[in-house]
Amino acid sequence: MFCRGSTGRFAAEEHVFSRGLGNVDEKVLPAGVICDKCNRRALSVIDQALVNFPPILQFRTIMNLHTRAGRVPATEWKNARVSSPAFGHVVFDELGNDAFTDHGGGRSHDALQDRADRR
């Protein structure tokens, strides 16, 4: 989604898939293809909306994908927070008493705590 114009500055490269989805420098259109105005305004707004869409944000958290600032975004839900302090590690924090429910046959928080206490 861009203007297809031929005037203005064309100094910036465009990531075909957002950097926020892990595309550091793999799928990139070189400078001169998309004008800087489109790249920094319309396309930037669309990229931000996509990477902050809750299911995509959850993917970024679980996959430990860093922002340009070097941090991994946490995902906030109504009753829980999901973070990834290191690659391969995912942390679920309850923000209320109803965040996790044992529907039978599964291991509830209490069962896991009892097991940890026995060690």
Buried (B, 14 or more C-beta within 10 A) or exposed (E): EBEEEEEEEBEBBBBEEBBBBBBEEEEBBEBEEBBBBBBEEBBEEEBEEBBEEEEBBBBBBBEBBBEEEEEBBBBBEEEBBBBBEEEEEBEEEEEEEEBEEEEEEEEEEEEEEEEEEEE
